[in-house]
C-alpha cells in the first residue's frame, strides 16, 4: 500500500491559519548557475509572515505545464463563477540572503490569509488574496507604483509530494502502487470543489429522512448511535441498507 491509513472523509477539527505577504519577481536562472536550476526565466517568490520581514522564505517556481479547464473571467464568456486550473510545477527553496538585483522585474505583491486542511494525500488551501499589480516596468523592488487592490478567493488542492514520489518509484520498479487511484481521486476532488464553488448561492441542506419503509426493527439503536457519534451528524443517515451503518461505525 502506497497511501496512508484510510480515515473518515471529514474536515480536520482545527485547520491551520497563515497570514503572509508575497512579492513576486522574474529572474533568469542562467545568471545563477550556483542554484543548479534550468537556465530559463523563473518566478521567484519572497514570502514572509505579515509584519515580519526577517522570517522571509525565498522560493523559485518553475511552471512545467498547466491546463485551464475553463475561464469564467475571460471577456465574452459566460459560465461557472470560478476558474479551474490543473498545473504541474517545481518549487525550490533558494539560499538565505538572496535578494533581487536591480534589473529583476517585480510583477506583483500579494497579501494572503489562508486556512489549510490536511487530508490523507493532499492539502486543501482556502485563501483570501489581496493583490497589487505593478504599473509599468519595475525592477529591484524599490520605489514602484502599485495598482489598486484586487481581491480574489482561491481554493487550491496540492498533492503530498512524498506520497506521489513513492507511488512513482513503485511503478517504475514494477511493484505494487496506487498511482491511478491517487491521481484520479485528486482530480475528482478538485472537480467537485469547483462545482460547489461555482454555485450562485449556498447549497441547501438535505431534508431530514423519514424512517425506512421496512421499519426500524432491522437496526439496533446502539449501531445508529455509533454511526452518529463517528461522523458527528444529527439527522443525516444512510439511505439504504443497515450494512452502511455497520461498515461506517
C-alpha positions in Angstrom: 0.0 0.0 0.0 1.3 3.4 -1.0 -1.3 5.6 0.7 -1.7 6.4 4.4 -4.3 4.7 6.5 -7.9 5.4 5.3 -9.9 7.7 7.6 -13.4 9.2 7.6 -13.7 11.9 4.9 -14.3 15.0 7.0 -12.5 18.2 7.6 -9.9 18.4 10.4 -11.3 20.0 13.5 -8.7 22.8 13.6 -7.3 23.9 10.2 -4.0 25.8 10.3 -4.0 29.5 9.5 -1.3 31.7 7.9 -1.2 35.4 7.1 1.6 36.2 4.7 2.8 38.8 2.2 4.4 37.6 -1.1 6.4 39.6 -3.6 7.0 38.1 -7.0 9.9 38.7 -9.3 11.0 37.4 -12.7 14.6 36.0 -12.5 16.6 34.4 -15.3 18.4 31.4 -13.7 21.1 31.5 -16.4 22.6 34.3 -14.2 22.8 32.0 -11.2 24.3 28.6 -12.1 25.1 28.0 -8.4 21.3 27.4 -7.9 21.5 24.4 -10.3 18.1 25.3 -11.8 17.2 25.1 -15.5 18.7 28.2 -17.3 15.4 30.0 -18.1 13.1 32.5 -16.6 11.7 31.6 -13.2 9.1 33.2 -10.9 10.9 33.9 -7.6 8.6 34.5 -4.6 9.7 36.2 -1.4 7.2 35.2 1.3 7.2 36.4 4.9 4.7 36.4 7.7 2.7 39.7 7.8 4.7 42.3 9.6 7.9 40.2 10.0 10.3 40.5 7.0 13.1 38.8 9.0 11.5 35.4 8.5 11.3 35.6 4.7 11.4 32.4 2.6 12.5 32.7 -1.0 11.2 30.1 -3.5 11.8 29.7 -7.2 8.8 28.3 -9.1 9.3 26.6 -12.4 5.9 26.1 -14.1 6.2 22.9 -16.2 2.7 22.5 -17.5 -0.8 23.8 -16.9 -4.3 23.2 -18.3 -7.1 25.7 -17.9 -10.3 23.7 -17.9 -12.5 26.8 -18.1 -12.0 30.6 -17.6 -15.1 32.3 -16.2 -13.4 35.7 -16.1 -12.4 35.9 -19.8 -14.3 38.6 -21.8 -17.1 37.3 -23.9 -17.5 34.0 -21.9 -20.4 33.0 -19.6 -20.4 30.1 -17.3 -19.2 28.9 -13.9 -18.2 31.5 -11.3 -14.7 30.2 -10.8 -11.6 29.4 -12.9 -10.2 25.8 -12.7 -6.6 25.1 -13.5 -4.6 21.9 -13.2 -0.9 22.7 -13.0 2.4 21.0 -12.5 5.3 23.0 -11.1 8.6 22.5 -9.3 9.3 24.8 -6.3 12.9 25.2 -5.0 13.9 26.9 -1.8 16.7 29.4 -2.5 19.6 30.1 -0.1 19.0 32.6 2.7 20.0 36.1 2.0 19.0 36.1 -1.7 17.8 39.5 -2.8 16.6 40.6 -6.3 19.0 42.6 -8.4 18.1 46.0 -9.8 17.3 44.5 -13.2 14.9 41.8 -11.9 11.3 42.7 -12.8 8.9 43.0 -9.9 5.5 41.5 -11.0 3.1 41.9 -8.1 2.6 41.9 -4.3 0.0 39.7 -2.6 -1.3 39.6 0.9 -2.8 36.2 1.7 -5.0 34.9 4.5 -5.1 31.2 4.3 -6.7 28.3 6.0 -5.3 24.8 5.3 -7.0 21.4 5.7 -4.7 18.4 5.6 -6.2 15.2 4.2 -4.6 11.8 3.6 -2.7 12.5 0.4 -3.3 16.2 -0.3 -3.9 19.5 1.3 -6.8 21.9 0.6 -6.0 25.7 1.0 -8.8 28.2 1.2 -7.3 31.7 0.7 -8.4 35.3 0.5 -5.9 37.2 -1.6 -5.5 41.0 -1.9 -3.2 41.6 -4.9 -1.4 44.8 -6.0 -0.1 44.6 -9.6 2.8 46.8 -10.7 2.2 49.7 -13.0 4.8 49.9 -15.8 8.2 48.3 -15.7 9.6 47.8 -12.2 12.9 46.4 -11.1 14.6 45.7 -7.9 11.6 46.2 -5.7 12.4 49.8 -4.9 10.1 52.8 -5.4 7.5 51.2 -7.6 3.9 52.2 -8.5 1.4 49.7 -7.2 -2.1 49.5 -8.7 -5.4 49.3 -6.7 -6.2 46.3 -4.5 -7.7 43.3 -6.4 -9.4 40.9 -4.1 -9.9 37.2 -5.0 -10.7 34.0 -3.3 -8.8 30.9 -4.2 -9.1 27.2 -3.4 -6.0 25.1 -4.1 -5.5 21.4 -3.8 -1.9 20.2 -3.6 -0.7 16.6 -3.7 1.6 15.4 -1.0 5.0 15.2 -2.8 6.3 12.4 -0.7 3.3 10.1 -1.3 3.4 10.9 -5.1 7.1 10.1 -5.3 6.7 6.8 -3.5 4.0 5.7 -6.0 6.0 6.8 -9.0 9.1 4.9 -7.7 7.0 1.8 -7.1 5.5 2.0 -10.7 9.0 2.4 -12.3 10.2 -0.6 -10.3 7.3 -2.8 -11.4 6.0 -3.0 -7.8 2.5 -2.5 -6.3 1.3 1.1 -6.5 -1.8 3.1 -6.4 -0.8 5.9 -8.7 -4.1 5.8 -10.7 -6.2 6.0 -7.6 -4.1 8.8 -6.2 -4.3 11.0 -9.3 -7.9 10.3 -10.1 -9.2 10.9 -6.6 -7.1 14.1 -6.6 -8.7 15.4 -9.8 -12.2 14.3 -8.9 -11.9 16.2 -5.6 -10.8 19.3 -7.5 -13.8 19.0 -9.9 -16.3 18.6 -7.1 -15.0 21.6 -5.1 -15.1 23.7 -8.3 -18.7 22.7 -8.9 -19.7 23.7 -5.4 -17.7 26.9 -5.6 -19.4 27.8 -8.9 -22.9 27.7 -7.4 -24.6 31.1 -7.4 -26.0 30.5 -3.9 -25.1 28.2 -1.0 -26.5 24.7 -1.4 -29.4 23.8 0.8 -29.1 21.1 3.4 -30.9 17.9 2.6 -34.3 17.4 4.3 -34.4 15.0 7.4 -35.0 11.5 6.3 -38.1 9.6 7.3 -37.9 6.1 8.7 -37.2 3.4 6.1 -40.3 1.6 4.7 -39.4 -1.6 6.4 -39.4 0.0 9.9 -36.6 0.2 12.5 -36.6 -3.4 13.6 -33.6 -4.3 11.4 -31.3 -1.8 13.1 -30.5 -1.7 16.8 -30.2 1.7 18.5 -26.5 1.1 19.5 -25.4 0.8 15.9 -27.3 4.0 14.9 -25.8 6.0 17.8 -22.3 4.7 16.9 -22.8 6.0 13.4 -23.9 9.4 14.6 -21.0 9.7 17.0 -18.4 8.6 14.4 -19.5 11.2 11.9 -20.8 13.9 14.3 -24.1 14.1 12.5 -27.7 14.6 13.7 -30.5 13.6 11.4 -28.4 12.8 8.3 -28.2 9.0 7.9 -27.5 6.4 5.1 -30.4 5.9 2.7 -30.1 2.2 2.1 -29.0 -0.9 3.9 -28.1 -1.5 7.6 -24.7 -2.6 6.4 -23.9 1.1 5.6 -24.2 1.8 9.3 -22.1 -1.1 10.4 -19.3 -0.6 7.8 -19.1 3.1 8.8 -19.4 2.7 12.6 
